[in-house]
Amino acid sequence: MKKFTDYITNNLNYPEGETIEGEVLVEYTTDEQGKLIEAHIKQSLSEATDAEALRVICSYPDWKPRIIHKEPKPGKHTVPLRFKRN
């Protein structure tokens, strides 16, 4: 999880010209190989922050597959991304 958190910290940019602060919830699905197959906004903040949240999630390298009963399975996940002005 630290690798993911570091990636978000280093790659999530506050959109230029935006003034709103808050959280965007992104829901994404990975397949049995850990590849992202779908991502969408579950809780919106603004068009600009939503687009940035999707950009970062979709650009993350392949995930580790979810393992259930020793078998890789597709997984649905929700992650909050916080936008705060510097």
ABEGO torsion letter per residue (X at the ends): XAAAAAAAAAABBBBBGBABBEBBBBBBBBBAAGBBABBBBABBABAAAAAAAAAAAAABBBBBBBBBGGBBBBBBBBBBBBBBBX
